[in-house]
Amino acid sequence: MKRYIKIFLCVSVLVLIFNFIPKFANAQADPGEDPDAPIDGGISLLVAAGVGYGVKKARDNRKARLNNSKKD
């Protein structure tokens, strides 16, 4: 139980630190209008790579499960 409390406190402190870093780092202010940045190219490639990786992991998991059941 003490371990979970320690992890919770560490995560809470990190979230607070990362939440206040932009205020102290003099980050740029909000431009006020929508810059209409395209998100098609990079995001779609990342989604496709994630789906492909998930399919590969599912196939590998199924093959491992079938091999284990044949050995028994």
C-alpha positions as CSV (number, residue, x, y, z in Angstrom):
1,M,0.0,0.0,0.0
2,K,2.8,2.4,0.8
3,R,4.3,1.7,-2.7
4,Y,1.0,2.8,-4.4
5,I,0.9,6.0,-2.3
6,K,4.5,6.8,-3.2
7,I,3.8,6.2,-6.9
8,F,0.7,8.3,-6.7
9,L,2.5,11.2,-5.0
10,C,5.4,11.1,-7.6
11,V,3.0,11.1,-10.5
12,S,1.0,14.0,-8.9
13,V,4.1,16.1,-8.4
14,L,5.2,15.4,-12.0
15,V,1.8,16.4,-13.3
16,L,1.9,19.6,-11.3
17,I,5.5,20.4,-12.4
18,F,4.7,19.8,-16.1
19,N,1.5,21.8,-15.8
20,F,3.4,24.9,-14.5
21,I,6.5,24.8,-16.7
22,P,5.0,26.9,-19.6
23,K,4.1,29.7,-17.2
24,F,7.7,29.9,-15.9
25,A,9.3,29.3,-19.3
26,N,7.7,32.4,-20.9
27,A,6.0,30.3,-23.6
28,Q,4.3,32.0,-26.5
29,A,0.9,33.4,-26.0
30,D,-2.2,32.1,-27.8
31,P,-2.4,33.7,-31.3
32,G,-6.1,34.3,-30.8
33,E,-7.3,32.8,-34.1
34,D,-7.3,29.3,-35.6
35,P,-4.1,28.8,-37.6
36,D,-5.8,26.1,-39.7
37,A,-2.8,23.7,-39.5
38,P,-3.3,20.6,-41.6
39,I,-3.1,17.4,-39.5
40,D,-3.6,14.9,-42.3
41,G,-0.1,13.7,-43.3
42,G,1.7,12.8,-40.1
43,I,-1.3,11.8,-38.0
44,S,-2.6,9.4,-40.6
45,L,0.8,7.7,-40.9
46,L,1.0,7.3,-37.2
47,V,-2.5,5.8,-37.0
48,A,-1.7,3.4,-39.8
49,A,1.6,2.3,-38.2
50,G,-0.2,1.8,-34.9
51,V,-2.9,-0.4,-36.5
52,G,-0.2,-2.4,-38.3
53,Y,1.7,-2.9,-35.1
54,G,-1.5,-4.0,-33.3
55,V,-2.3,-6.5,-36.0
56,K,1.2,-8.0,-35.8
57,K,1.1,-8.3,-32.1
58,A,-2.3,-10.0,-32.2
59,R,-1.1,-12.5,-34.8
60,D,2.1,-13.2,-32.8
61,N,0.0,-13.7,-29.7
62,R,-2.4,-16.1,-31.5
63,K,0.5,-18.1,-32.9
64,A,2.1,-18.4,-29.5
65,R,-1.2,-19.5,-27.9
66,L,-1.7,-22.2,-30.6
67,N,1.9,-23.4,-30.3
68,N,1.5,-23.7,-26.5
69,S,-1.8,-25.6,-26.8
70,K,-0.3,-28.1,-29.3
71,K,2.7,-28.8,-27.0
72,D,0.3,-29.7,-24.1
